[in-house]
Amino acid sequence: MQLTVECKSRPDGSKPKALRREGLVPAVLYGHDGTNSLELVVDEKSVQQLLKDPNVSNSLIKVTVADGGWSGQTLLREVQMHPWRGYPYHLSFFSIASQATVQVDLPLNFVGEPVGVIRDGGIMETQVNDVAVECAPDNIPETIDIDVSALEMGGSMHLSEVTFPEGVAPVTDTDLLLVTIQAPRVAQTEEGASATSEASKLLDALQEASED
């Protein structure tokens, strides 16, 4: 689905706080004209609607500057949120018109139920939820699907073991641990308690032997 947002040029001399009181969110556009940037404002309701999309961070967004004569595909590179009130107060867009490839963070989608979970009652523990990849702007997948159904108890999977879609390559360390299958914590606790009990019995036996 194509995401779109309409912006306007930020008035000269305007103050961010004053803009926010008017229901506008300051923004900036990079990459549309070499090293130059363009200061913008976006209606807060449009921003809230845009951020509702779960894939907004790795989707192309068509930005139209209504009074600036510019329209093009961008990536949302940064969203600054108010530290305690939780509303967005600045956006950074990056034009990809001149980019052969772009780097984006894609969410991991673990597919299937591991053998170690079904057969042995293990617990699947994910270590990371997304990875950075490089691909063409028009070839950005929504997710990276990872089949974990063959993982057994004590098994794990690293980034180097993942098959990526054609034209998509990771830029993260391929030794990165993604997921493990661990024994249930209750079982681990019982094993520890059993070992402690056996050790205690051995000590008691040694003490009785020394008293004899």
N, C-alpha and C positions, 0 to 999 in steps of 0.2 A: 504493500500500500504506500502511495506517495504521500509524504508529509509535506505540508506547506505552511508558511507563516508570512504574513505581510508586515513590513516594517516601515518606518519613516526616518528621515534624517534627524539626528539630534540637534535641536536648536543651539546655536552658538551661545556660549556663556551659561547654559542651563546647568543647574545643580542636581546631582543624582537624587538627593532627598526630596527636592521639590517635585521632580518627575514622578517619584514613587507615590507621593501624596496625590498626584493626579491620576494614579492608576496605570502608570507607564513603567516598564522595566528597561533600564539602560542596556544596550548591547553593542557589540563591535563586530565588524566583518573584516577578516584577514584574507589575503591571497587573491583578491579579485583584481588587484592592480599592482603587481610587483610587491614591493615592501610597504606600500601605502595601506592604511586601514581606513575604515569608514565607521564613524560613530552613529549609532542608531537608537531608536526607541521602539519597543513592542508593547502592544496592549497587554496588560497583566492577564486578562481572561484568555487571550490567545496563547500566552506562555503556559498557563495552567493546563490548557487543553493539550498543548504540544507535549508537555511532560507526563501526561497520563499514559502515553504510548510506551509500553515496556521495552520497545526496541529503539527508542529515540537516540540512544548514544551510539548506535551502529547502523543507523538508517540515513539515507540521503534525504535532505530537507530542502525543498525549493524555497528560497528566500526571495521575496520581491520587495524592492525599495520603492514604495509608491511614488515618492516625490524625487527620486534620485536617478531614475532611468536605468536601474540595474535589476536583473533577475537571473538567478542561476542556482545550480545545485551546490549544496554545502553539507558539511558535517558539523554537528554541535560538539565543539571541543571542550567547553567548560560551562558548568552551571554553578554559580555562586549562590549559596543559600544563606539566609539570615541565621546566625548561630543558635538562637533560641526560639525565634518566632516561626522559623521553618518555611518562610516564603522565599521565592527566587528574587534576587536583587541585581543580578548581572548575568548576561549570556555572552558567549564567544562563539561565533560561527567562522568556519574556514571554507573558502571556495575551493572546489576540487576541479574546476574547469581545465586548468593547465597541468593537472597531476595524472601521470600514467598509473601510479599506484598510491594507495593510502594505507595508513596503519590505523586499525580500530581494535577495540577490546570486544571480543565476542563471548557470550555466555556459553557454558558447557551444558549439554543436555545428555545426561546419563540414561542410556536405553537398556531395558531388560532388567531381570532380577538375577543377581549372581548365584551361582551354584552353592557357594559357601553360605549364603543366606537361606536359600530354600532347603538345602539338604542338612546343613550343619548348624543352623540357627545363629549364624554370624551376623554382624552388624556392618553395614556399608558406611564408611566414613569418608566424606569428600573433603579434600584438602584445599582445593581452590574452586572458584565458581566461574571464572572467565580467564581467557588467555588473549594476548596481543597477537594479531596476525597482520600480514600484508597482502593486499590483493588490489585488483582494479576497482575503481569506484563503482562500476556497474556490475560488480561480481561479489558483493558483500552478502554472505549468508546470514540468516537470522540467528542461527546457533551452530555450534560444532557438536554433532551427534557422536557419542562414544558408547559402543556396545560393551557392557560390563558383565554380560550373562555368563561368560566362561570363568570368571574369577572365583577361585576357591578360598577356603578359610586360610588366612594368613597371606593371601595374594595381594598384589598391588598393580597399579598401572601408572606409567610415566608418560609424559608428553611425547617422547620419542616413539611410543608404540601406537600413536593415534594416526589414522589415515585421514588426511585433510582433503576437502574437495579440490578438484582441479583448479589451478590458478590461485590457490590460497596457501600461504606458507606461514608457519609460526615465527615470531621474532623474539619469543621468550626462550629461556634456557630449556633445551629439550630434556634435561635431567629432572625437570620439575615433576614432583610427585602429585598425582591428581586424585587418586582414590585408593583406599585400602579396605580389606575385609578383616575385621577384628572379632575375636571371641567376645561373647557377651560379658559385660563387666561383672555381673553376678557370678558367673562361672569362674572368672578370674579371681574374684574375692574368695569364693569357696575353695579354690585350689590353694590360695595363699593361706587360708585358715587351716586347711588340712595339713599343709607343710609345717605350719607353726605347731599344730597339735602333735604331729609325729616327733618334731624336735623336742617338744616339752616332755613327751613320754620317754624319749631316749635319755634326756637329762635326769629324769626321775629314776630311771633304771640304773644309771651310772652312780647316782647318789646312794641308792639302796645298796648297791654292790660294795661301795666304799665303806658304808656303815657296818656291813657284815665282816 
